[in-house]
Amino acid sequence: MKEKINQIISKYNSDRSRLMDILLDIHDEKGYVDKNDVNQLAKSLGISAAEVKETVSFYHFFSDKPRAKYNIYLNNSITACMRDRSSVKEAFEKACGTTFGHVTEDGMFGLYNTSCIGMNDQGPAAIINDIVFTNLTPYRVSKLIEGLKAGNELRSLIYESNGDGNNADPDMHAMVNNNIRKGSILLNKDYKKFDVIESELAKRSPEDVIQMIEDSDLRGRGGAGFPTGMKWRFGRRVEGDHRVIICNADEGEPGTFKDRVMLTEFPDLVFEGMVIAAFATGADIGLVYLRYEYKYMLKYLNRILSEMREKKFLGQNISGIKDFNFDIRIQLGAGAYVCGEESALIESLEGKRGEPRDKPPFPVEKGYLNYPTIVNNVETLASAVRIIKNGAAWYSQFGTKDSTGTKLLSISGDCKFPGIYEVDWGTSIREVIEMCGAEKVQAIQVGGPSGMLIGPRDFDNLSSSDLMKWYKPSGMMVAEKFFDRKLSYSDLPTGGSMIIFNMERDLLRDVVMNFMEFFIEESCGSCSTCRNLPYIMKMKLEKILNGHGVRKDIDDLLSWGKTIKASRCGLGQTAANPILSSIVNFRHIYEQHVQAMADYDNTFDIVKSVEAANKFVGRKTEFHSN
Ligand code: SF4
C-alpha cells in the first residue's frame, strides 16, 4: 500500500493543495486513511501530520478507521423522514445485523446517517459505495442486502431502471430522476451548445460582457444575491499572476437539488458560463467544486470537458481568440455543508479543512492560492450564457424590477409533483402551491433550514381569534397575505429550496428539531456561538416540547438567536433560523406548549441546585440575601 500511496502522491505532483484528491484516491483504494498513511503523506507533501489529520477528520466521507465492504449512507433530511425513513432505517439494521454508526463484525456492511444528499424529490435515498439508491422501501432494502449477501455486484441490484434524461448516459448510469416539471430560459432544449463561445465572444470586449451582465441585474443564485456583474468587475480589476473562476456546485442546503438537474441535463450551459466569466474577468484557471454526493456524475462531466477541449472551447486561444487561455478542473468535495460558503470552499480546494476564512480580504481579492477568485453558483453561470446570447433587455423582461430573470425551485415535501420548476422571479406562493399540487398547506420552508419557515401568520401579529379566521373549517388556509407573498429579493429571497408541510405535520417536533440537528452536525466548530448555541437552543426547545417550558424560554430563544448572529459565517448566523422563524410565524404553537405554565420557571430551586453541585465538587458556597 505504501508504494500505491506514493504513486497517488506522484500523480498529483506532491502538490499539497491537491490533498483532497490524494485522500479521495486513497479512500478509493483502501477505504480509509490510517496513522501510517498520514505520516507518509505529511512527509511527502512537506506538511505536518496534524495538517493531514485535520483534513481527514473534517469531512463526512473520510475515515481514519477501516470501513466496510459496503458503506451505506442513509439520508436523514426532513423529507426522507416524512416518507417513512424510520422503517427503511430499521430494515437496513435488520437485514445487515447492526445498528447505524457501526460496521458488521464480518466487515461486510457499515451503516451511517448522512445529511441531505440532493434527492429530496425521491427519498428516502442512500449512497452505497458512491451509487445512489432512491425511493427506498423496507422491501427494497431487504432485497438489496439479500443480493449483496448472495455475492451479486452492487450495480446489478439497482431496482429501478436508469433515471430520466442524461441519468441514463452510460458514463452516469444512475437511477436518479430529474423530475423537471417546468422549464423556461435555462431548462430549455433549444439551447445551442457553445454558441456564445463560438460566435459571440470574439465580437465583444471583456468590458462589454461585464456591462451586459450588469445591465441585466443578474444576482447570485446561491442565495446571497450579490450582483454578478459587480463581482466580475471587481475580479477583473484586482492584479494577480492568475485569476480563478470557481463554479460552486456544492449545493448542500437541505431540500436543494437544482444544481443536480442543471449539471445532469445542461452541463454544457454551466461550463460555457464559466468560459464567459473567464473571458470577462481575464481568468485562466477554472474549478468546479462538486459535492461528493454527486460523484456519480464525475465521469460524465469530465467527458463533457474533454469534448470541449477537443473543440477548442477550453485550452489555449479559445475559439481563436488570441491569448484567451482557460481550462476547467472538477474538484470533488468529501461531505461538508459549510463548504458551500465560498471561502470554506476555497480552503477545501486547497486541500484543507473547510473552515470559512475571516473577511476581508474577500475571495475576489485573495482567493484560491491567494489569486483573485470569482465564485459563482451553477445557476448564475448558466444564466450568464442566456444574457450574452440574447441581451440584457431580453433577460430583464423575465421576473420583476428588483429581481430579474428566472429562478430554479427545488420543491419537495407534501405535494403531488415534487421536482424542479423554473419560474419567473415574482411568482407567488399561491402559484407555487398550485403548480406542485399541494393541499392543506400548513407551512413552507423557503430557502432551506437557513431560510424561513413561513405560514399564514407570517408578517402578522394576530390574536388567536384572528387566527381562526385564517382557516376554513376543513383546515384549508384562506390567508391572502401568505398566498400572495412573492419570491423576490425584496419579499421572499431564496436559493431555491422549498419544502412543503401539510396540516398533519408536527412543525416543532419533526421539522424544526430536524433542522437544528442538521446545524449542530454541520458546524465546523470554530466559533463558540455556532458550536454551542444551536445545541443549547435545541435542548430548550426539547424542554418546551416536553411540557416543561415557560414563556421566558421563548424569550430566551429569541435573545440567543441574536447572539448567534455574531458567528463568523452564514452557517452560524442562520443556524437559529428554524427556531426564530417558527417563533415569529407560528408562535401560537409554542404558546400551546407553555400556556399552562407561569411566566417564569418557579420550579427551579437555585439553592438546592448549587448545594448539589457543591457536594459533587467538594466546595462550599455562602448565600447572601442581597
Ligand atoms: Fe464554523 Fe459555524 Fe463559525 Fe461558520 S459560524 S466558521 S460554520 S463555527
Boltz pocket constraint, residues with backbone or C-beta under 6 A from the ligand:
constraints:
  - pocket:
      binder: B
      contacts: [[A, 338], [A, 355], [A, 356], [A, 522], [A, 523], [A, 524], [A, 525], [A, 526], [A, 527], [A, 528], [A, 530], [A, 531], [A, 567], [A, 568], [A, 569], [A, 570], [A, 571], [A, 572], [A, 573]]
      max_distance: 6.0
